[in-house]
Amino acid sequence: MVNQPKIIHYLEAPPQYPFQGNTKVRMRILIGEEDAPTYIMRIFEVEPGGVIPRHEHPWEHEIFILKGRMRVRIGEEEYEVSEGYAIYIPPNVPHEYINDSNETVIFICTIPKQKK
């Protein structure tokens, strides 16, 4: 029910594999559509060699890197980010995430709730 407090450890949220069975990328929905009126909070775990392929959509992303290092392509630019970095990806801008390091990357990603 929206607007009720929710407390959850991220490992309590079931892992999902949103990229066509790519088991190197797990997403867990921490605060979902049914929990909050405006935003959704997810946590991603990207194992070494994992890639979230280039895509775009009409909503923004706010990301915070908790652990690890990866490359992020936003539009035509590429950035190397690691723990402590925050990222804003505007709507309708192509983006991709590449973990070419030796450790799992963990990051929080919030997106606005889609209007129905």
QUICORPE-V62684 format. One record per residue. N is the residue number from 1. RES is the residue in one small letter. PSI is psi in whole degrees, 0 to 359 (* if undefined). OMEGA is omega in whole degrees, -180 to 180 (999 if undefined). D_CENTER is the distance of its C-alpha to the mean C-alpha in Angstrom with 1 decimal. Layout:
BEGIN
N,RES,PSI,OMEGA,D_CENTER + N,RES,PSI,OMEGA,D_CENTER
END
This chain:
BEGIN
1,m,130,-178,23.3 + 2,v,143,176,21.7 + 3,n,21,171,22.7 + 4,q,142,177,23.5 + 5,p,148,176,22.3 + 6,k,131,176,19.7 + 7,i,127,-178,19.3 + 8,i,137,169,17.2 + 9,h,141,-173,16.5 + 10,y,330,179,13.1 + 11,l,348,175,15.2 + 12,e,337,179,17.0 + 13,a,127,-177,14.1 + 14,p,138,178,14.8 + 15,p,142,174,12.5 + 16,q,154,-179,11.8 + 17,y,83,-168,12.0 + 18,p,356,-174,10.8 + 19,f,70,174,12.1 + 20,q,51,175,15.8 + 21,g,9,178,16.4 + 22,n,102,-175,14.6 + 23,t,358,176,15.0 + 24,k,355,179,13.5 + 25,v,118,177,9.9 + 26,r,139,175,9.3 + 27,m,138,175,7.1 + 28,r,128,178,8.9 + 29,i,114,-178,9.5 + 30,l,311,176,11.1 + 31,i,112,-173,12.6 + 32,g,187,-179,13.2 + 33,e,322,-176,15.5 + 34,e,352,-174,18.5 + 35,d,327,-172,17.7 + 36,a,151,-175,17.4 + 37,p,337,-172,19.1 + 38,t,331,-175,16.7 + 39,y,156,175,13.0 + 40,i,134,178,10.5 + 41,m,127,179,8.4 + 42,r,157,173,5.9 + 43,i,135,179,5.6 + 44,f,143,173,4.9 + 45,e,116,-178,8.3 + 46,v,111,-178,9.5 + 47,e,163,176,13.2 + 48,p,133,-178,15.8 + 49,g,356,-180,16.3 + 50,g,146,-180,13.0 + 51,v,134,166,11.9 + 52,i,109,-170,9.4 + 53,p,159,180,12.4 + 54,r,129,179,13.3 + 55,h,170,176,12.8 + 56,e,160,-180,13.2 + 57,h,168,-173,13.6 + 58,p,20,176,15.5 + 59,w,158,-180,12.9 + 60,e,168,172,11.4 + 61,h,142,166,8.0 + 62,e,126,-172,8.4 + 63,i,144,173,6.6 + 64,f,125,-178,8.6 + 65,i,120,180,9.4 + 66,l,324,-174,11.2 + 67,k,142,173,12.8 + 68,g,188,-178,13.7 + 69,r,140,177,14.0 + 70,m,170,173,12.6 + 71,r,143,178,13.5 + 72,v,128,172,11.7 + 73,r,127,178,13.8 + 74,i,114,-172,13.9 + 75,g,235,180,17.0 + 76,e,359,-178,19.7 + 77,e,150,177,18.6 + 78,e,139,-177,17.1 + 79,y,145,170,16.0 + 80,e,127,-178,15.8 + 81,v,156,179,13.7 + 82,s,182,-174,14.0 + 83,e,138,-179,13.8 + 84,g,346,-180,14.7 + 85,y,143,172,13.3 + 86,a,145,-176,11.7 + 87,i,137,171,10.6 + 88,y,127,176,11.4 + 89,i,116,-178,11.1 + 90,p,162,176,14.0 + 91,p,149,173,14.5 + 92,n,24,177,16.1 + 93,v,125,179,15.2 + 94,p,141,180,14.4 + 95,h,158,-176,11.6 + 96,e,148,180,10.9 + 97,y,133,-177,9.5 + 98,i,120,175,12.3 + 99,n,97,177,13.0 + 100,d,23,178,16.8 + 101,s,185,-179,17.5 + 102,n,7,-179,19.2 + 103,e,157,179,16.7 + 104,t,136,175,13.5 + 105,v,135,176,10.5 + 106,i,127,178,8.6 + 107,f,150,174,6.1 + 108,i,138,177,5.5 + 109,c,121,175,3.8 + 110,t,144,177,7.1 + 111,i,153,177,8.8 + 112,p,147,176,12.5 + 113,k,135,-177,14.2 + 114,q,134,178,16.0 + 115,k,139,-178,19.7 + 116,k,*,999,21.9
END
